[in-house]
Amino acid sequence: MTTRSPALPQLAPRDADSHKGDYGRVLLIGGSPGMAGSISLSASASIRSGAGLVTVAVPRRCLETVAGYDRCYMTVALPDDLKGFYELAASRVAQLSESATVFGCGPGMRTGVGAEGIVKTLCSQESDKPLVFDADALNCLSQCDDWKSMLAPRMILTPHPGEWERLSGVAASDRKAQEAAAVETGKATGATIVLKGSKTFVTDGKKSVHNSTGNPGMASGGSGDVLTGVLCGLLAQGLAVFEAAHLGVFVHGRAGDLAAESVGQISLTASDLLQHLPAAFMSLSDQ
């Protein structure tokens, strides 16, 4: 297994005469009835992580809920049914993707024909635009026998151990074997794997690192959705894929540590992570 631990990447200082178009356009796809909060957390985290513009594409019946969560991002309605995305949603995503520079997909999305079509559409693009897959995007991917052939160096996958078991076939109880499978997948595809958990493991098959921040208080619903947004925000600002993943998990964990100092681990929520992202980014100057 690769053992070299790269130095923590840094964002470049912002030019005084820059504008929002200089910091990327994120398109996030997800949400479903009863799970609108997931993609809302991701979108807010993208903004807090420096993305210039963020658009959230959600099922039509979830639009008002998502739009009301944060006034700083835009929303677009996709065709849906009672369970989530309808199969026609994929063609709309393809249209929206033309103006985006970074994509994030999966939080709160649920699985089904529509969701699977969106995942396949994003994978099949002949593009070098970065793409982050989380949650149900990973579950949709696991339904494809040839899922590894769908990956590319522009992609970040953010599975927790259970999702990685469904993809790799390696038991969630065997952390070392799961990390080895992540390295092998990175080598074979060029994609970056973020295997979440204590000391989150990040690898592209060539470079690997165990994250040093974070705490058990982050083991609650929504924390992973915030990470997806952080990664998209960093990618939107031009960081390379592995570097964005490395810095993203560090900042995400640092926000969790700062939140735990404020509210304790027991009461820590994903919303606390959002509130502490600014301080987490500001603390990078001390690294």
N, C-alpha and C positions, 0 to 999 in steps of 0.2 A: 504494500500500500504506500502511496505517496506520503512523505512525512514533512516535506518542506513547508514551513509556515510563512506565507507572504506577509509583508508589512501592511498595516491597515491603510487602505486607500483614503484619499482626501478629495473633496470637491474643490474645484478651482474657485478663486475669489470672483465675485460678480463685477462686471464692468459697470462703471457709473452710468453710462448711456445705454445700458441694455434694456430690453422690454420683454414682455411675457412670451413673445414668440421665440425668444432665444432659449427658453427653458423647457421646450417640448410640449407636445400634446398627447395626453394619456387618454386612451379609450378603455374603460372598464366594463366588462359584461358579466352580469350575474343577477342575483336576487330571484325571489319567487314569492308567492303568497305565503305569509307567515315567516319569511326569512329575508325581509327587505333590509334589516339592519346590517347584515354581513357586508353587502356591497357598499352600503353607505359608509361604514367604517373604513373600508379600503379607499374609497374616494377621498374622504377627509384626510386620511393618512398621506395620500399622494400629494395633496395640497400642502400639508404641513412639512412634507419632505422636499419641497421646492419645485414641483412641476409648474410650468407656466399656465397650462390650461388642462382641465380635467372634464371629461364627458362620461356620464354613466348611462349605459344602455341596459334597460330593465324591462321586464314584462309590463305591458300596458297597465294592468290593474294595480301594479306596485308604484307607478310613476309618482303620484302625489305624495306618497309616504316617503319615498327616497328624496324627492325634491325638497321636502320640508325639513330634512335632517340637517342640511348645511346649505347656506346660501352662496357658497363660493364655487360650486361646480355646476355644470349643465347636465340636463337629463334628456334622454331620448327614449321613446316608447318602442318596444319591439312586439311583434305579433305573439299572442299568448293564448293559453287555454287555462283551465282551472288548476292544472298541475304546475305550469311554468311556461317555458318557451314553446312556441308552436314551430313546426318544421319550416315554415316560411321565414323564420327569424334569421336563418343563416345568410340568406341573400341580402337582407338589410344590413347585417354586420359587415358583409363584404363591401357594401357601398360606404359605410361609415369608416371603414379602415383606411380608405384612400387618403383621408386628411389627418390621420393619427400618426404619431411617431413611435408610440409604445402601446402595447396591449397587455391587459390583465384580465384573466377569465377564471370564473369558477365559484367565488364566494356566494353562498346562498342559492346557487343556480338550480340545484336538483338535477337528476339525470332524466333521460328520455330522448325521444327521437330528435326533438328540437335542439336540445343541449348538445347531443352527439354531433349534429350537423354543424353547429357553431365551432366546436373543437376541431373537426376535420377541415372546416373552411380556413380557420386560422393556421393550421399546420400546413395546409397545401399552398399557401401563398408563396410566390416566388419573390421573396423580399428578405432584406437583412434587418427589418424592424424588430426590435426586441419584443419578446413575448413571455409573460409569466403565467404559469398554470398552477392553480391551487384548488383544493377542495373537490367539488364535483367535476371540474374539468379533468382532474386526475382520475376520478372514478369513471368518467366517460372514456378516457384514454385506455384504462385497464380493460375495457370491453373490446378493444381492438387487438386481434392476434398479432398484428405487425406493428405494435405501438412504438417499438424502438426505431423502426424505419421512418416514423413520422417526426422524429426529433431532429433538431439542428442546433448549431452553435449559438444561434440567437436566442435560445430558450432557457428559462429557469423553471425548474419544477420544485415545488415546495411541499413535499409530502410529510405527514407525520408517520410514525412507524406502521400503523395499520394500513394507511394508503400505500406506503411503499411495499408492504407485504402483498397487497393486491396486484401491484404492478410487477414487482420483481420475483414474487414467489418465495421470498426469504422471510422466515418467521419474524414477527415483530419482537419476540422475546430474545432474539440473537442480534444484539446491537452491532457487534464486530462484523458479523456476516452481512448485515444490512449495509454497513459502511463500505465493505469490500464490493458489494453489488453496485453501490452508487459510483464508486471509482470506475468499475468496469463499464458501466453505462456511459459515464462521461467520456472514457477513452473511445468507446465504440461510436458515439454520436456527436461528441463535441458539446452537448448540452451541459448546463450546470445544475447539479442536484443539491438542494438544501434539505437535508434530512433533519427534521425538527426534533427537539427534545432537549434534555439536559446536555449542555455543551454541543449545541446544534452543529452538525457537520456539513461543511460546504466543499464541494469538489467539482472540477470539470474533467477529472481523469488525469490531469497534468499537475495541477496545483490543488492542495487540500488544506483546510484549516478547521480546527475546533473553536467555536465561539467561546469567549471568556466572560460574557455578560449574561444577565438574566437570572431569574429566581423562580421557585415553585409557585409564587403567587400569580404568575402568568399562565398557569394551567387552568384557564377558564375560557368560555366561549367568546369568540371575537378576536382573541389575541393574534391568531394566524391571519385573519382578515386584515388587521392593521399591518402586519408584515408584508402582505401582498402589495398594499398601497405604498409602503415605504420603498420597496424594490422598484415599483413602477416610477415613483418620483425621482429616484436616483438615476435610473436608466434614461428618463426623459431629459436629464441634464447632461447626458453624454458619457457617463461612466460606462466602461466595457462591462460585459455581462458578468464575468466572475468577480470583478472588482465591486460592482453594484451589489452582488449577493453578499460578499464578504463584509462590506461596510454596512449594508442594510441590516443583517442579523445583529451586528454589533450595536448599532444605534437603537434598534428595536429592544434588545436586551437592556441597554443602558436606560432607556425610558422606563422599562419595567423596574429596574433597580431604584431609580429616582422616585417612581410612584410608590414603591414599597416603603421607602423612607418616609413618605408623606402619609400614606393611609394604611400601611401594613400589608402583609401578604394575604391575609384572609379576605380583606375587603377589596383587594385590587381588581379592577375591571378593565376591559379593553378601552373604555372611554378614558380611564386614567392614563393609559398609554398615550392616547392622542394628546392629552393635556401636557404630558411631560416630554413629548418629542422636541419642542423648541429647546428646552434645557439640555436634552441629550445631544442635539446637534451643536449647541454652543460649547459643550464639554469636549468636543473633538479637538479643540485647540490645545487641550492639556495632554493629548496622547503623543 
